[in-house]
Amino acid sequence: MRLLDRFGGDAATLEGDALHASIAASEGRIIMAEIVSVAAPLLAGTSNPEIMCAFGADLVCLNMVDPFAEGPLVPGLETVDPPPSGFGGLARFLGRPVGLNLEPDIDSVPPAYRATEQTVAAARGGGAGFVVITANPGRGATFEHLGAAALTVRSTAPDLLCFAGKMHGAGAKEPINASAAEPLITSDANGVLVPLPGTVPGVTEDDARALVSRARDSGKLAVGTIGTSQEGADGATLRSLALTAKRIGVDLHHFGDAGYSGLGDPEGLYAYSIAMRGKRHTWNRMARSVRASWQEGRTGEL
């Protein structure tokens, strides 16, 4: 079944091959919102993942999160009783699959954020639905580093969906195209990140389309990314990026975490979603958020 048609616990518990198939079946109409886990809430008393889900996000990816942490993973849930714990608890609370970014095992990356056997096992044990292997700005991470990290994830947790790639240069001067990204294609990752044309200097629509085609021909999902702070751009720019993503053929749309401090612009996410999949699917996703906690006629239960 398409992820477009799944809500509440049915969506939150998707993982592995089932999540892969559900995204693919949605034909390029699924949005992943990235959120810095340690950032203060944009609105007091409401967590940032709740805000982005309310504006149409289908998946939530936490950046800079410690997979060994216990209890709530983001601030803003202090009044929820009981508070959702770990990735699985947050997923059930939101009614969305929840995953995290991990980075290559190199010196520039804090140990808690590295893709090691220990961190991957902790994420899997905490109920993460997927992992995104990428690198934050200035890390000096190369495609070779990312491919090696993806292999670590897949060998440690084969049932954990893994996306890998760059959404900006990550501090390494190398081209971002199908040839340079070959380590990702040959790794065991389930999906490949493709910076949307207009976000990273020099990435043309032809480059991006070639990378999408290479990924999909290899049986992988193509993840179009906005990770250059343009997740805080005006609505017209975001609508243009959404339609570009459709033209190059991505399966999944990534919306970055730097529109404000720690999350993208919710109104920008909404504009992107309307352009990419229309009001029907956007409003259904927004409106059915209340079904996440419904059980036997009761609300507020996790």
N, C-alpha and C positions, 0 to 999 in steps of 0.2 A: 504494500500500500504506500502511496505517496506520503512523504512527510507533510506536504501541504494539507493533508486530510487527517492528520493525527494531532491529538491535543492531550493535555493533562498527563496522567501517568502513562498512557499508551505511548506518548512521544518521549517522556522523560526517561524511560527505561530502555530505549533503543540503544544498541551498541553493535560493534563489529560489523559483520556482513549485513545484518538487518538494517543498520543505520546507513551503510554504504548504498544498499539497494533502494532504500526509501528516499535518499537524497537524489540518486540518479533518476528515479522514476518521476521526480518532480520537474524535470526538464528545465533546469536552470532558473528556478524560482524560489530558492532558499537563501536566507540571509543569516550569517553568523556575526554577532556583535562581540567585539573584543573589549574587555574592561580591565583596567588596572585594579587588582584586588585590594590594594592597600589605600586607594584614593578615598578621600572623604566623600560622602554622598552629595550629589548635586542638590538634592532637596532633603532637608532634615526629616528624619523619621522614615525615609524610603530608600532602600538600597539601590545602587546604580543598575544592577542587573534587572531589578523590577521595572525601572524606568525604561530601559531599552526594550524589554519584552513588551511593555505596554504600547510601545511605538512600532511593534511589528517584527522584532527579532525572533528567528526560529531556533537558533542555537546560541549559547553563551560560551565564550572562550575567556578564561581568566589569565591575565598577564601578571608576571611578578608575584606568583602565588607559591607559597611553600607547601608542597604536597604532603609534608609530614605534619602540618598543622592540624589541630583538632578543633572541633566546634565550628561556628560560623566562619566562612572563608572571606566574607566581605562585611564592612561596617554598614549600619543602617537597619539591622535586623534585631536590635536589642530588645524591642518590645514584643517580638514574636515568641509565643510560648506553646510548645518548646521550640527553641531556635533550630533551624535546619543545620545539620552537621555534615561536613565534608561535601564532596562533589555530588554524591548521590542524593544527599538530603536537600541540597540546593536545587538539584534538578527536579526532584519531586515537588518541591515548594513552588518552583516557577512553571512547571509543566513543560520544560524544555530540556534537551540533552545539554549537559554542562561538561566542558573540557578545559584544557589549560595549554599554555605555551611552555615548551621546554626548549633549551638552547644547547648548542654543542658543548662537549666536555673539554673546554679550553680555559686557560687561566683568566681571561677577561670576564668570564661569567661567574657570578656568585654560585657556590656549590649547590645551594638549594634549588637553583633554576636549571641545573645541567641535566641532560638526558643520560643518566647512569642507570644501571640495573636497579639500584636502590630507590631512586626517585621515581622511576617508571613503575616499579612494584608498589610504591606508596600511593601513587596516583590511581593505579588500577584498584588497589585495595580500598581506596576512599570512594570508589564509585564513579570515577571519571569516564565519560562516554567516548572521549577522543583526545588525542594529543596533536598539537601543532608544533612541528619542529621548525623554528625560525631563529632570528637573533635580533636583539634590541640594538638601537643605533650605537655605533662606535665600537662594537665588539671585535671587529676584525675577522668576522666569520666568513668562510668561503663555502662554495657549493660542495666541495669535498668534505668539509666539516659537517655540513648539514646532512649529506648522504650517510656519513658514518653514524651520526646520531639517530637517523631514521632506522638504520639497521639494528641499533641497540634497542630501540623501542619494539620493533617487530620481533626480535629474538626473545626479548624478556616477556612481552605480553602480546602474543600473536593475535589474540581476540580483541585487541584495542585498536580502534581506527586511528590511523596516523596520516596526517598531512605534513608536507615538508616543502620548504622553499624560502625565497626572499620576497619581502614586500617593499624593500628599499635596499640600499647598498650594504647596510650593516657594517660599515667601516672597512670594507674590502673593495679595492678597485678591480672589478672584473665585470665583463658584460653580463647582462641578464637576457638570455635568449635560449633557444632550444638546445644549442650546442653546449653552452656553458653549464646548463642545468642537467646535463646528461647523468651526473652522479645521483640526482634525484630520481631520474627515470629508471636507472638500473638498481636503485635501492629497493627495498621491499615496501616502500611507502604506499598507502592507498590513494593518495592524492598529491598533486603538485600545485604550489602557489604560483600564480601568474599576476605580476603587477599590472594593473589596468593601464592602457595607453593614456597618457596625460597625467600620470602620477609620478613616474620615475623618469628622469631625463634620458632621452635616447631610446626608450622602449616604444617602438612604433606599433601600429595596429597589425602590421604584417608579422613583426616579431612575436607579438603576443598570440596571434592566431596560430603561428607555427608551434609555439610551445603548448598551447591548448591541444592542438591536433596530435602532437607527439605524446602527450600525456594520455589522451583518450585512446589513441591507437594501442597504447600499452596496457589498457584496461584500468587506468587510474582516473580519478575524478580531477577536474580542473577547477581550481579555487581562485577566482578573480579577487585581487586585494586592493584596498585603499588603506595604505599605511604611511602616508606622507603628510599627515595633518590636514589633508583635504577632506577628511571626515568632518571638518569644521567649516567647509566652504559653503557658499550660498546654494540655494535649492536648484538653480538653473545648472550650475556646474555639476552637482550630484546627479541630476537627471540625465545630463549628457554622459557622465561616466557609466550610469546604469545601462543606457542603451548601447554604449560601446561594449560593455561586458556581454550583452546579449549578442551583439554582432560577432564577437570572437568565439562565442559558444561555451562560456563557463558553466559548470554545473552548480557551483556554490559561490555566493557573494560574501566576501569578508569586508566588514565595516570597522575601521580601526578605533583606537582608544584615545585619540588626541584631538578631539574636537573641543572638549573642555579639559579639565585636569582629571584624566583617568577614564573618560568615556567620550564617544563620539557625540555629535549634536543630535539629540533625539528627533528634532524636526527635520534634520537632514536625512536621517535614517528613514523617516516617514516619506519624504519626497523621493528618495531613491527607490523605496519599495513600491510606491504608486506607479512610478515610471516603468519599473522592471516587471511588475506582475498585476498592476491594476488595483482598484479599490476592493474588488470581491475578496481576493486572497489576503490582502493587507488587513482589511477590516475584520475578516473572520479570525485571523490570528490575534488581533488586538482584543476583540470582544470575548473570545473563548478562553482568555487567560484565567477567568474566574473558575474554570472547570478544573484547574490544577489541584485544588484542595477539596473538591466535592467528593463526599463519600457517604453513601446511605443517607442522603439528605442533610448531612452536617457539613459545615465549613470550618476552616481553620485547623484541620487535623493533618498531620504529616505522616 
